[in-house]
Amino acid sequence: MVLMQPDAFPKSCGPLAGPPAQAVYPATPEAPAQARTYVREVLTGDESLVPADCVDAVVLIVSELVTNAYRYGTEPGDSILVVVGTTPDCVRVEVHDPRRRRPRPREATGESIRGRGLHIVGALAERWGVDDRPFGKKVWVEVTR
């Protein structure tokens, strides 16, 4: 896991293949499921060459990040922005929320059902990080194909 400097775009990913896909979700308990469906559709579209195992990894990562954004980065009435872009070598996902509080991996203890999300993200991603935005933050992840 490598945490990059704000707004750095790793050379290994190169420039995006085209404009990224974007979707906005109300900050509700349904947002993670909606984002999973959207990202899977984007990455398995007609012109997509993203391998199935990479799609599965990215969908799981998006689920974790949108869940965190909903639980810890929003209040009622807020929105969550999901951005998906591809390069020949990787998939880049960003999840934006309106709070500047940065996520921190927590110690997962015993049979607790919480505290594992960022560990999962770190295990599946080539790199991930957090950038402050004028009105909140974005958590970004890159997964190699």
N, CA, C and O atoms as a GROMACS GRO file, in nm:
protein
  580
    1MET      N    1   0.085  -0.117   0.000
    1MET     CA    2   0.000   0.000   0.000
    1MET      C    3   0.089   0.123   0.000
    1MET      O    4   0.181   0.133   0.082
    2VAL      N    5   0.064   0.216  -0.090
    2VAL     CA    6   0.140   0.340  -0.101
    2VAL      C    7   0.043   0.456  -0.090
    2VAL      O    8  -0.052   0.466  -0.169
    3LEU      N    9   0.065   0.544   0.004
    3LEU     CA   10  -0.016   0.666   0.013
    3LEU      C   11   0.058   0.774  -0.062
    3LEU      O   12   0.173   0.807  -0.030
    4MET      N   13  -0.006   0.831  -0.163
    4MET     CA   14   0.058   0.928  -0.251
    4MET      C   15   0.036   1.070  -0.199
    4MET      O   16  -0.051   1.094  -0.115
    5GLN      N   17   0.115   1.162  -0.250
    5GLN     CA   18   0.098   1.303  -0.219
    5GLN      C   19  -0.034   1.351  -0.280
    5GLN      O   20  -0.081   1.293  -0.378
    6PRO      N   21  -0.094   1.455  -0.223
    6PRO     CA   22  -0.221   1.505  -0.277
    6PRO      C   23  -0.213   1.534  -0.427
    6PRO      O   24  -0.119   1.597  -0.476
    7ASP      N   25  -0.313   1.487  -0.496
    7ASP     CA   26  -0.332   1.510  -0.639
    7ASP      C   27  -0.221   1.453  -0.728
    7ASP      O   28  -0.215   1.485  -0.846
    8ALA      N   29  -0.134   1.369  -0.672
    8ALA     CA   30  -0.033   1.305  -0.757
    8ALA      C   31  -0.100   1.194  -0.836
    8ALA      O   32  -0.186   1.123  -0.784
    9PHE      N   33  -0.062   1.179  -0.960
    9PHE     CA   34  -0.114   1.070  -1.042
    9PHE      C   35   0.004   0.982  -1.078
    9PHE      O   36   0.091   1.023  -1.155
   10PRO      N   37   0.010   0.861  -1.022
   10PRO     CA   38   0.126   0.776  -1.041
   10PRO      C   39   0.157   0.751  -1.188
   10PRO      O   40   0.067   0.733  -1.270
   11LYS      N   41   0.285   0.750  -1.220
   11LYS     CA   42   0.327   0.728  -1.358
   11LYS      C   43   0.286   0.590  -1.408
   11LYS      O   44   0.264   0.572  -1.528
   12SER      N   45   0.275   0.494  -1.320
   12SER     CA   46   0.241   0.358  -1.363
   12SER      C   47   0.102   0.350  -1.423
   12SER      O   48   0.075   0.262  -1.505
   13CYS      N   49   0.013   0.439  -1.385
   13CYS     CA   50  -0.122   0.436  -1.440
   13CYS      C   51  -0.134   0.515  -1.569
   13CYS      O   52  -0.218   0.482  -1.653
   14GLY      N   53  -0.054   0.616  -1.586
   14GLY     CA   54  -0.061   0.695  -1.708
   14GLY      C   55  -0.190   0.774  -1.717
   14GLY      O   56  -0.270   0.775  -1.624
   15PRO      N   57  -0.210   0.842  -1.832
   15PRO     CA   58  -0.330   0.923  -1.848
   15PRO      C   59  -0.455   0.837  -1.867
   15PRO      O   60  -0.447   0.725  -1.918
   16LEU      N   61  -0.568   0.890  -1.825
   16LEU     CA   62  -0.694   0.817  -1.841
   16LEU      C   63  -0.724   0.796  -1.989
   16LEU      O   64  -0.687   0.877  -2.073
   17ALA      N   65  -0.793   0.687  -2.018
   17ALA     CA   66  -0.826   0.650  -2.156
   17ALA      C   67  -0.934   0.741  -2.215
   17ALA      O   68  -0.953   0.742  -2.336
   18GLY      N   69  -1.002   0.814  -2.136
   18GLY     CA   70  -1.108   0.905  -2.180
   18GLY      C   71  -1.165   0.973  -2.058
   18GLY      O   72  -1.112   0.958  -1.948
   19PRO      N   73  -1.273   1.049  -2.076
   19PRO     CA   74  -1.331   1.114  -1.959
   19PRO      C   75  -1.381   1.009  -1.860
   19PRO      O   76  -1.438   0.907  -1.901
   20PRO      N   77  -1.362   1.032  -1.732
   20PRO     CA   78  -1.408   0.934  -1.635
   20PRO      C   79  -1.560   0.932  -1.624
   20PRO      O   80  -1.626   1.032  -1.650
   21ALA      N   81  -1.612   0.818  -1.585
   21ALA     CA   82  -1.756   0.805  -1.557
   21ALA      C   83  -1.781   0.858  -1.416
   21ALA      O   84  -1.698   0.839  -1.326
   22GLN      N   85  -1.894   0.923  -1.397
   22GLN     CA   86  -1.926   0.980  -1.266
   22GLN      C   87  -2.072   0.955  -1.231
   22GLN      O   88  -2.159   0.954  -1.318
   23ALA      N   89  -2.095   0.935  -1.103
   23ALA     CA   90  -2.232   0.920  -1.053
   23ALA      C   91  -2.239   0.981  -0.914
   23ALA      O   92  -2.144   0.973  -0.836
   24VAL      N   93  -2.352   1.042  -0.884
   24VAL     CA   94  -2.375   1.103  -0.753
   24VAL      C   95  -2.488   1.028  -0.685
   24VAL      O   96  -2.591   0.999  -0.746
   25TYR      N   97  -2.468   0.996  -0.557
   25TYR     CA   98  -2.568   0.923  -0.480
   25TYR      C   99  -2.603   1.000  -0.355
   25TYR      O  100  -2.516   1.060  -0.292
   26PRO      N  101  -2.731   1.000  -0.318
   26PRO     CA  102  -2.766   1.057  -0.189
   26PRO      C  103  -2.700   0.974  -0.079
   26PRO      O  104  -2.685   0.853  -0.092
   27ALA      N  105  -2.662   1.038   0.028
   27ALA     CA  106  -2.598   0.968   0.140
   27ALA      C  107  -2.705   0.891   0.216
   27ALA      O  108  -2.759   0.939   0.316
   28THR      N  109  -2.734   0.772   0.168
   28THR     CA  110  -2.834   0.683   0.228
   28THR      C  111  -2.773   0.544   0.242
   28THR      O  112  -2.668   0.517   0.182
   29PRO      N  113  -2.836   0.456   0.318
   29PRO     CA  114  -2.784   0.320   0.330
   29PRO      C  115  -2.779   0.245   0.196
   29PRO      O  116  -2.707   0.147   0.182
   30GLU      N  117  -2.856   0.291   0.096
   30GLU     CA  118  -2.858   0.225  -0.034
   30GLU      C  119  -2.740   0.266  -0.123
   30GLU      O  120  -2.714   0.200  -0.224
   31ALA      N  121  -2.668   0.370  -0.087
   31ALA     CA  122  -2.560   0.422  -0.172
   31ALA      C  123  -2.453   0.317  -0.206
   31ALA      O  124  -2.413   0.310  -0.322
   32PRO      N  125  -2.405   0.236  -0.110
   32PRO     CA  126  -2.303   0.138  -0.148
   32PRO      C  127  -2.351   0.039  -0.254
   32PRO      O  128  -2.277   0.008  -0.348
   33ALA      N  129  -2.473  -0.011  -0.242
   33ALA     CA  130  -2.525  -0.106  -0.341
   33ALA      C  131  -2.542  -0.038  -0.477
   33ALA      O  132  -2.510  -0.098  -0.580
   34GLN      N  133  -2.591   0.085  -0.477
   34GLN     CA  134  -2.607   0.158  -0.603
   34GLN      C  135  -2.472   0.181  -0.670
   34GLN      O  136  -2.459   0.166  -0.791
   35ALA      N  137  -2.372   0.217  -0.591
   35ALA     CA  138  -2.238   0.241  -0.646
   35ALA      C  139  -2.176   0.112  -0.698
   35ALA      O  140  -2.112   0.113  -0.803
   36ARG      N  141  -2.195   0.001  -0.628
   36ARG     CA  142  -2.143  -0.128  -0.677
   36ARG      C  143  -2.201  -0.161  -0.813
   36ARG      O  144  -2.128  -0.198  -0.905
   37THR      N  145  -2.332  -0.147  -0.827
   37THR     CA  146  -2.398  -0.177  -0.954
   37THR      C  147  -2.346  -0.086  -1.064
   37THR      O  148  -2.316  -0.134  -1.174
   38TYR      N  149  -2.334   0.042  -1.037
   38TYR     CA  150  -2.287   0.138  -1.137
   38TYR      C  151  -2.144   0.106  -1.181
   38TYR      O  152  -2.116   0.101  -1.301
   39VAL      N  153  -2.055   0.085  -1.087
   39VAL     CA  154  -1.914   0.059  -1.121
   39VAL      C  155  -1.901  -0.071  -1.199
   39VAL      O  156  -1.824  -0.078  -1.295
   40ARG      N  157  -1.975  -0.173  -1.161
   40ARG     CA  158  -1.970  -0.299  -1.237
   40ARG      C  159  -2.017  -0.275  -1.381
   40ARG      O  160  -1.956  -0.326  -1.475
   41GLU      N  161  -2.124  -0.198  -1.398
   41GLU     CA  162  -2.173  -0.168  -1.534
   41GLU      C  163  -2.070  -0.090  -1.614
   41GLU      O  164  -2.049  -0.119  -1.732
   42VAL      N  165  -2.006   0.007  -1.552
   42VAL     CA  166  -1.903   0.086  -1.622
   42VAL      C  167  -1.787  -0.003  -1.666
   42VAL      O  168  -1.740   0.006  -1.779
   43LEU      N  169  -1.742  -0.089  -1.577
   43LEU     CA  170  -1.622  -0.169  -1.604
   43LEU      C  171  -1.648  -0.293  -1.689
   43LEU      O  172  -1.554  -0.356  -1.737
   44THR      N  173  -1.775  -0.327  -1.709
   44THR     CA  174  -1.805  -0.443  -1.794
   44THR      C  175  -1.882  -0.402  -1.919
   44THR      O  176  -1.940  -0.486  -1.987
   45GLY      N  177  -1.883  -0.272  -1.949
   45GLY     CA  178  -1.954  -0.221  -2.066
   45GLY      C  179  -1.900  -0.279  -2.196
   45GLY      O  180  -1.801  -0.352  -2.196
   46ASP      N  181  -1.966  -0.246  -2.305
   46ASP     CA  182  -1.935  -0.300  -2.436
   46ASP      C  183  -1.789  -0.285  -2.477
   46ASP      O  184  -1.732  -0.376  -2.537
   47GLU      N  185  -1.728  -0.173  -2.444
   47GLU     CA  186  -1.591  -0.147  -2.488
   47GLU      C  187  -1.488  -0.174  -2.379
   47GLU      O  188  -1.370  -0.144  -2.397
   48SER      N  189  -1.530  -0.229  -2.268
   48SER     CA  190  -1.438  -0.251  -2.157
   48SER      C  191  -1.352  -0.375  -2.179
   48SER      O  192  -1.399  -0.478  -2.226
   49LEU      N  193  -1.226  -0.362  -2.144
   49LEU     CA  194  -1.133  -0.474  -2.150
   49LEU      C  195  -1.079  -0.506  -2.012
   49LEU      O  196  -0.971  -0.564  -1.999
   50VAL      N  197  -1.152  -0.469  -1.909
   50VAL     CA  198  -1.107  -0.492  -1.772
   50VAL      C  199  -1.136  -0.637  -1.735
   50VAL      O  200  -1.250  -0.682  -1.747
   51PRO      N  201  -1.034  -0.712  -1.690
   51PRO     CA  202  -1.054  -0.852  -1.652
   51PRO      C  203  -1.154  -0.866  -1.537
   51PRO      O  204  -1.166  -0.777  -1.453
   52ALA      N  205  -1.223  -0.978  -1.534
   52ALA     CA  206  -1.328  -1.001  -1.434
   52ALA      C  207  -1.275  -0.992  -1.292
   52ALA      O  208  -1.343  -0.938  -1.205
   53ASP      N  209  -1.156  -1.045  -1.265
   53ASP     CA  210  -1.104  -1.040  -1.128
   53ASP      C  211  -1.073  -0.897  -1.086
   53ASP      O  212  -1.087  -0.863  -0.968
   54CYS      N  213  -1.031  -0.814  -1.179
   54CYS     CA  214  -1.007  -0.672  -1.150
   54CYS      C  215  -1.140  -0.602  -1.123
   54CYS      O  216  -1.151  -0.521  -1.030
   55VAL      N  217  -1.241  -0.632  -1.203
   55VAL     CA  218  -1.375  -0.574  -1.181
   55VAL      C  219  -1.424  -0.609  -1.041
   55VAL      O  220  -1.472  -0.522  -0.968
   56ASP      N  221  -1.412  -0.735  -1.003
   56ASP     CA  222  -1.457  -0.778  -0.870
   56ASP      C  223  -1.384  -0.704  -0.760
   56ASP      O  224  -1.445  -0.662  -0.661
   57ALA      N  225  -1.253  -0.687  -0.774
   57ALA     CA  226  -1.174  -0.616  -0.674
   57ALA      C  227  -1.218  -0.470  -0.663
   57ALA      O  228  -1.235  -0.418  -0.553
   58VAL      N  229  -1.237  -0.405  -0.777
   58VAL     CA  230  -1.277  -0.264  -0.777
   58VAL      C  231  -1.417  -0.248  -0.717
   58VAL      O  232  -1.441  -0.154  -0.642
   59VAL      N  233  -1.507  -0.337  -0.749
   59VAL     CA  234  -1.643  -0.330  -0.694
   59VAL      C  235  -1.640  -0.345  -0.542
   59VAL      O  236  -1.711  -0.273  -0.472
   60LEU      N  237  -1.559  -0.436  -0.491
   60LEU     CA  238  -1.547  -0.453  -0.346
   60LEU      C  239  -1.488  -0.328  -0.282
   60LEU      O  240  -1.535  -0.283  -0.177
   61ILE      N  241  -1.385  -0.272  -0.343
   61ILE     CA  242  -1.324  -0.148  -0.292
   61ILE      C  243  -1.427  -0.035  -0.290
   61ILE      O  244  -1.437   0.037  -0.190
   62VAL      N  245  -1.502  -0.019  -0.398
   62VAL     CA  246  -1.604   0.086  -0.403
   62VAL      C  247  -1.706   0.066  -0.292
   62VAL      O  248  -1.749   0.163  -0.229
   63SER      N  249  -1.746  -0.056  -0.270
   63SER     CA  250  -1.842  -0.084  -0.163
   63SER      C  251  -1.788  -0.037  -0.028
   63SER      O  252  -1.859   0.027   0.049
   64GLU      N  253  -1.663  -0.069  -0.001
   64GLU     CA  254  -1.602  -0.028   0.126
   64GLU      C  255  -1.592   0.124   0.137
   64GLU      O  256  -1.625   0.182   0.240
   65LEU      N  257  -1.545   0.189   0.030
   65LEU     CA  258  -1.525   0.334   0.035
   65LEU      C  259  -1.656   0.411   0.043
   65LEU      O  260  -1.666   0.510   0.117
   66VAL      N  261  -1.757   0.368  -0.031
   66VAL     CA  262  -1.886   0.437  -0.025
   66VAL      C  263  -1.953   0.412   0.110
   66VAL      O  264  -2.018   0.501   0.164
   67THR      N  265  -1.937   0.293   0.164
   67THR     CA  266  -1.989   0.267   0.298
   67THR      C  267  -1.924   0.359   0.400
   67THR      O  268  -1.992   0.418   0.484
   68ASN      N  269  -1.791   0.373   0.392
   68ASN     CA  270  -1.722   0.465   0.483
   68ASN      C  271  -1.768   0.609   0.463
   68ASN      O  272  -1.790   0.682   0.560
   69ALA      N  273  -1.784   0.650   0.337
   69ALA     CA  274  -1.829   0.786   0.309
   69ALA      C  275  -1.968   0.809   0.370
   69ALA      O  276  -1.993   0.913   0.430
   70TYR      N  277  -2.056   0.713   0.354
   70TYR     CA  278  -2.191   0.725   0.410
   70TYR      C  279  -2.186   0.731   0.563
   70TYR      O  280  -2.249   0.818   0.624
   71ARG      N  281  -2.112   0.639   0.624
   71ARG     CA  282  -2.111   0.630   0.770
   71ARG      C  283  -2.037   0.745   0.838
   71ARG      O  284  -2.082   0.797   0.940
   72TYR      N  285  -1.924   0.784   0.780
   72TYR     CA  286  -1.836   0.877   0.851
   72TYR      C  287  -1.815   1.011   0.781
   72TYR      O  288  -1.760   1.104   0.842
   73GLY      N  289  -1.858   1.024   0.656
   73GLY     CA  290  -1.828   1.146   0.581
   73GLY      C  291  -1.947   1.228   0.539
   73GLY      O  292  -1.933   1.326   0.466
   74THR      N  293  -2.066   1.189   0.584
   74THR     CA  294  -2.185   1.260   0.541
   74THR      C  295  -2.283   1.279   0.656
   74THR      O  296  -2.274   1.216   0.761
   75GLU      N  297  -2.377   1.368   0.630
   75GLU     CA  298  -2.492   1.389   0.717
   75GLU      C  299  -2.616   1.380   0.630
   75GLU      O  300  -2.604   1.382   0.507
   76PRO      N  301  -2.735   1.369   0.689
   76PRO     CA  302  -2.856   1.364   0.607
   76PRO      C  303  -2.861   1.482   0.509
   76PRO      O  304  -2.835   1.596   0.546
   77GLY      N  305  -2.894   1.453   0.385
   77GLY     CA  306  -2.902   1.555   0.281
   77GLY      C  307  -2.775   1.569   0.199
   77GLY      O  308  -2.777   1.634   0.095
   78ASP      N  309  -2.665   1.509   0.243
   78ASP     CA  310  -2.540   1.515   0.168
   78ASP      C  311  -2.541   1.415   0.053
   78ASP      O  312  -2.628   1.329   0.043
   79SER      N  313  -2.441   1.430  -0.034
   79SER     CA  314  -2.425   1.340  -0.149
   79SER      C  315  -2.284   1.282  -0.150
   79SER      O  316  -2.192   1.335  -0.088
   80ILE      N  317  -2.271   1.172  -0.222
   80ILE     CA  318  -2.142   1.104  -0.242
   80ILE      C  319  -2.119   1.095  -0.392
   80ILE      O  320  -2.206   1.049  -0.466
   81LEU      N  321  -2.003   1.138  -0.437
   81LEU     CA  322  -1.966   1.132  -0.578
   81LEU      C  323  -1.869   1.016  -0.599
   81LEU      O  324  -1.772   1.002  -0.525
   82VAL      N  325  -1.898   0.933  -0.700
   82VAL     CA  326  -1.810   0.822  -0.738
   82VAL      C  327  -1.760   0.849  -0.880
   82VAL      O  328  -1.840   0.875  -0.970
   83VAL      N  329  -1.629   0.843  -0.898
   83VAL     CA  330  -1.565   0.868  -1.028
   83VAL      C  331  -1.484   0.744  -1.064
   83VAL      O  332  -1.408   0.693  -0.981
   84VAL      N  333  -1.500   0.695  -1.188
   84VAL     CA  334  -1.428   0.576  -1.234
   84VAL      C  335  -1.358   0.609  -1.365
   84VAL      O  336  -1.421   0.656  -1.459
   85GLY      N  337  -1.228   0.584  -1.370
   85GLY     CA  338  -1.151   0.604  -1.492
   85GLY      C  339  -1.061   0.484  -1.517
   85GLY      O  340  -1.022   0.414  -1.424
   86THR      N  341  -1.028   0.462  -1.643
   86THR     CA  342  -0.940   0.350  -1.676
   86THR      C  343  -0.823   0.400  -1.760
   86THR      O  344  -0.832   0.500  -1.831
   87THR      N  345  -0.714   0.327  -1.750
   87THR     CA  346  -0.598   0.345  -1.836
   87THR      C  347  -0.568   0.207  -1.893
   87THR      O  348  -0.632   0.110  -1.852
   88PRO      N  349  -0.474   0.196  -1.984
   88PRO     CA  350  -0.440   0.062  -2.034
   88PRO      C  351  -0.392  -0.032  -1.923
   88PRO      O  352  -0.401  -0.154  -1.937
   89ASP      N  353  -0.340   0.024  -1.814
   89ASP     CA  354  -0.281  -0.059  -1.709
   89ASP      C  355  -0.357  -0.066  -1.578
   89ASP      O  356  -0.332  -0.156  -1.497
   90CYS      N  357  -0.450   0.025  -1.556
   90CYS     CA  358  -0.516   0.024  -1.426
   90CYS      C  359  -0.654   0.087  -1.430
   90CYS      O  360  -0.695   0.149  -1.528
   91VAL      N  361  -0.725   0.068  -1.319
   91VAL     CA  362  -0.854   0.132  -1.296
   91VAL      C  363  -0.834   0.227  -1.178
   91VAL      O  364  -0.776   0.189  -1.076
   92ARG      N  365  -0.882   0.349  -1.193
   92ARG     CA  366  -0.875   0.448  -1.085
   92ARG      C  367  -1.017   0.484  -1.044
   92ARG      O  368  -1.102   0.514  -1.128
   93VAL      N  369  -1.042   0.480  -0.913
   93VAL     CA  370  -1.172   0.514  -0.857
   93VAL      C  371  -1.151   0.623  -0.753
   93VAL      O  372  -1.054   0.621  -0.677
   94GLU      N  373  -1.244   0.718  -0.750
   94GLU     CA  374  -1.244   0.821  -0.647
   94GLU      C  375  -1.382   0.822  -0.582
   94GLU      O  376  -1.484   0.809  -0.650
   95VAL      N  377  -1.384   0.838  -0.451
   95VAL     CA  378  -1.509   0.856  -0.378
   95VAL      C  379  -1.496   0.988  -0.301
   95VAL      O  380  -1.409   1.003  -0.215
   96HIS      N  381  -1.584   1.082  -0.334
   96HIS     CA  382  -1.582   1.216  -0.274
   96HIS      C  383  -1.694   1.227  -0.172
   96HIS      O  384  -1.806   1.182  -0.196
   97ASP      N  385  -1.664   1.288  -0.057
   97ASP     CA  386  -1.769   1.321   0.039
   97ASP      C  387  -1.740   1.459   0.097
   97ASP      O  388  -1.630   1.511   0.081
   98PRO      N  389  -1.839   1.520   0.164
   98PRO     CA  390  -1.824   1.660   0.206
   98PRO      C  391  -1.749   1.683   0.337
   98PRO      O  392  -1.736   1.798   0.379
   99ARG      N  393  -1.700   1.580   0.402
   99ARG     CA  394  -1.628   1.600   0.528
   99ARG      C  395  -1.478   1.587   0.504
   99ARG      O  396  -1.434   1.505   0.424
  100ARG      N  397  -1.400   1.667   0.576
  100ARG     CA  398  -1.254   1.663   0.559
  100ARG      C  399  -1.189   1.560   0.650
  100ARG      O  400  -1.069   1.536   0.640
  101ARG      N  401  -1.264   1.499   0.737
  101ARG     CA  402  -1.209   1.397   0.827
  101ARG      C  403  -1.153   1.283   0.743
  101ARG      O  404  -1.224   1.222   0.664
  102ARG      N  405  -1.025   1.254   0.763
  102ARG     CA  406  -0.958   1.150   0.684
  102ARG      C  407  -0.983   1.012   0.743
  102ARG      O  408  -0.984   0.995   0.865
  103PRO      N  409  -1.002   0.914   0.656
  103PRO     CA  410  -1.019   0.778   0.706
  103PRO      C  411  -0.887   0.724   0.761
  103PRO      O  412  -0.779   0.758   0.711
  104ARG      N  413  -0.896   0.641   0.863
  104ARG     CA  414  -0.778   0.577   0.921
  104ARG      C  415  -0.809   0.429   0.939
  104ARG      O  416  -0.915   0.393   0.990
  105PRO      N  417  -0.716   0.344   0.899
  105PRO     CA  418  -0.738   0.201   0.926
  105PRO      C  419  -0.750   0.180   1.077
  105PRO      O  420  -0.673   0.236   1.156
  106ARG      N  421  -0.847   0.097   1.115
  106ARG     CA  422  -0.867   0.067   1.256
  106ARG      C  423  -0.825  -0.076   1.283
  106ARG      O  424  -0.813  -0.158   1.192
  107GLU      N  425  -0.802  -0.103   1.407
  107GLU     CA  426  -0.769  -0.239   1.449
  107GLU      C  427  -0.898  -0.320   1.450
  107GLU      O  428  -0.993  -0.287   1.522
  108ALA      N  429  -0.902  -0.425   1.370
  108ALA     CA  430  -1.018  -0.515   1.370
  108ALA      C  431  -0.996  -0.615   1.482
  108ALA      O  432  -0.895  -0.686   1.485
  109THR      N  433  -1.090  -0.621   1.573
  109THR     CA  434  -1.071  -0.709   1.688
  109THR      C  435  -1.176  -0.819   1.690
  109THR      O  436  -1.292  -0.797   1.657
  110GLY      N  437  -1.132  -0.937   1.728
  110GLY     CA  438  -1.221  -1.049   1.750
  110GLY      C  439  -1.325  -1.069   1.643
  110GLY      O  440  -1.293  -1.082   1.525
  111GLU      N  441  -1.448  -1.071   1.686
  111GLU     CA  442  -1.558  -1.096   1.594
  111GLU      C  443  -1.628  -0.968   1.551
  111GLU      O  444  -1.740  -0.973   1.499
  112SER      N  445  -1.565  -0.856   1.571
  112SER     CA  446  -1.622  -0.728   1.529
  112SER      C  447  -1.647  -0.730   1.378
  112SER      O  448  -1.564  -0.780   1.302
  113ILE      N  449  -1.760  -0.676   1.336
  113ILE     CA  450  -1.790  -0.672   1.193
  113ILE      C  451  -1.740  -0.543   1.130
  113ILE      O  452  -1.753  -0.525   1.009
  114ARG      N  453  -1.682  -0.454   1.209
  114ARG     CA  454  -1.630  -0.328   1.156
  114ARG      C  455  -1.479  -0.322   1.177
  114ARG      O  456  -1.422  -0.396   1.257
  115GLY      N  457  -1.417  -0.230   1.103
  115GLY     CA  458  -1.274  -0.208   1.122
  115GLY      C  459  -1.186  -0.277   1.020
  115GLY      O  460  -1.064  -0.270   1.030
  116ARG      N  461  -1.246  -0.342   0.922
  116ARG     CA  462  -1.166  -0.415   0.823
  116ARG      C  463  -1.164  -0.350   0.685
  116ARG      O  464  -1.083  -0.387   0.601
  117GLY      N  465  -1.251  -0.253   0.661
  117GLY     CA  466  -1.269  -0.197   0.527
  117GLY      C  467  -1.143  -0.143   0.464
  117GLY      O  468  -1.111  -0.180   0.350
  118LEU      N  469  -1.069  -0.057   0.533
  118LEU     CA  470  -0.948  -0.001   0.473
  118LEU      C  471  -0.837  -0.104   0.461
  118LEU      O  472  -0.749  -0.091   0.376
  119HIS      N  473  -0.840  -0.206   0.546
  119HIS     CA  474  -0.743  -0.315   0.530
  119HIS      C  475  -0.772  -0.392   0.401
  119HIS      O  476  -0.680  -0.433   0.331
  120ILE      N  477  -0.899  -0.412   0.371
  120ILE     CA  478  -0.938  -0.476   0.245
  120ILE      C  479  -0.895  -0.390   0.128
  120ILE      O  480  -0.838  -0.441   0.031
  121VAL      N  481  -0.921  -0.260   0.136
  121VAL     CA  482  -0.881  -0.168   0.029
  121VAL      C  483  -0.730  -0.176   0.008
  121VAL      O  484  -0.684  -0.188  -0.106
  122GLY      N  485  -0.653  -0.170   0.114
  122GLY     CA  486  -0.508  -0.176   0.104
  122GLY      C  487  -0.456  -0.306   0.046
  122GLY      O  488  -0.355  -0.308  -0.024
  123ALA      N  489  -0.526  -0.416   0.074
  123ALA     CA  490  -0.483  -0.545   0.022
  123ALA      C  491  -0.512  -0.559  -0.127
  123ALA      O  492  -0.437  -0.625  -0.199
  124LEU      N  493  -0.620  -0.498  -0.175
  124LEU     CA  494  -0.660  -0.514  -0.315
  124LEU      C  495  -0.603  -0.407  -0.408
  124LEU      O  496  -0.589  -0.430  -0.528
  125ALA      N  497  -0.571  -0.291  -0.353
  125ALA     CA  498  -0.527  -0.178  -0.436
  125ALA      C  499  -0.376  -0.178  -0.455
  125ALA      O  500  -0.300  -0.219  -0.368
  126GLU      N  501  -0.335  -0.130  -0.571
  126GLU     CA  502  -0.193  -0.105  -0.594
  126GLU      C  503  -0.149   0.015  -0.510
  126GLU      O  504  -0.042   0.014  -0.449
  127ARG      N  505  -0.232   0.118  -0.509
  127ARG     CA  506  -0.209   0.241  -0.433
  127ARG      C  507  -0.344   0.298  -0.392
  127ARG      O  508  -0.445   0.275  -0.457
  128TRP      N  509  -0.343   0.374  -0.284
  128TRP     CA  510  -0.460   0.450  -0.246
  128TRP      C  511  -0.417   0.569  -0.162
  128TRP      O  512  -0.307   0.571  -0.107
  129GLY      N  513  -0.503   0.667  -0.155
  129GLY     CA  514  -0.470   0.786  -0.077
  129GLY      C  515  -0.592   0.874  -0.058
  129GLY      O  516  -0.702   0.841  -0.102
  130VAL      N  517  -0.569   0.985   0.009
  130VAL     CA  518  -0.676   1.080   0.039
  130VAL      C  519  -0.626   1.219   0.001
  130VAL      O  520  -0.516   1.258   0.038
  131ASP      N  521  -0.707   1.293  -0.071
  131ASP     CA  522  -0.677   1.431  -0.106
  131ASP      C  523  -0.784   1.521  -0.047
  131ASP      O  524  -0.904   1.493  -0.058
  132ASP      N  525  -0.741   1.630   0.016
  132ASP     CA  526  -0.836   1.731   0.062
  132ASP      C  527  -0.890   1.806  -0.059
  132ASP      O  528  -0.817   1.833  -0.154
  133ARG      N  529  -1.017   1.838  -0.053
  133ARG     CA  530  -1.083   1.917  -0.157
  133ARG      C  531  -1.135   2.044  -0.092
  133ARG      O  532  -1.141   2.052   0.030
  134PRO      N  533  -1.173   2.144  -0.171
  134PRO     CA  534  -1.225   2.267  -0.111
  134PRO      C  535  -1.345   2.242  -0.018
  134PRO      O  536  -1.361   2.310   0.083
  135PHE      N  537  -1.428   2.146  -0.054
  135PHE     CA  538  -1.546   2.115   0.027
  135PHE      C  539  -1.548   1.966   0.057
  135PHE      O  540  -1.636   1.895   0.010
  136GLY      N  541  -1.453   1.919   0.135
  136GLY     CA  542  -1.450   1.778   0.172
  136GLY      C  543  -1.320   1.711   0.132
  136GLY      O  544  -1.213   1.771   0.138
  137LYS      N  545  -1.333   1.586   0.091
  137LYS     CA  546  -1.215   1.507   0.055
  137LYS      C  547  -1.252   1.408  -0.054
  137LYS      O  548  -1.370   1.384  -0.082
  138LYS      N  549  -1.147   1.351  -0.115
  138LYS     CA  550  -1.168   1.237  -0.204
  138LYS      C  551  -1.072   1.129  -0.160
  138LYS      O  552  -0.955   1.155  -0.130
  139VAL      N  553  -1.122   1.009  -0.156
  139VAL     CA  554  -1.038   0.891  -0.135
  139VAL      C  555  -1.024   0.827  -0.271
  139VAL      O  556  -1.124   0.798  -0.337
  140TRP      N  557  -0.901   0.804  -0.314
  140TRP     CA  558  -0.878   0.747  -0.446
  140TRP      C  559  -0.802   0.616  -0.434
  140TRP      O  560  -0.724   0.593  -0.341
  141VAL      N  561  -0.828   0.531  -0.531
  141VAL     CA  562  -0.768   0.397  -0.532
  141VAL      C  563  -0.729   0.364  -0.675
  141VAL      O  564  -0.799   0.400  -0.770
  142GLU      N  565  -0.617   0.296  -0.690
  142GLU     CA  566  -0.576   0.246  -0.821
  142GLU      C  567  -0.552   0.096  -0.812
  142GLU      O  568  -0.481   0.048  -0.723
  143VAL      N  569  -0.611   0.024  -0.904
  143VAL     CA  570  -0.599  -0.122  -0.910
  143VAL      C  571  -0.542  -0.156  -1.047
  143VAL      O  572  -0.598  -0.116  -1.149
  144THR      N  573  -0.433  -0.230  -1.050
  144THR     CA  574  -0.376  -0.269  -1.179
  144THR      C  575  -0.459  -0.381  -1.238
  144THR      O  576  -0.520  -0.462  -1.167
  145ARG      N  577  -0.460  -0.383  -1.372
  145ARG     CA  578  -0.538  -0.485  -1.442
  145ARG      C  579  -0.468  -0.619  -1.442
  145ARG      O  580  -0.520  -0.716  -1.497
   0.00000   0.00000   0.00000
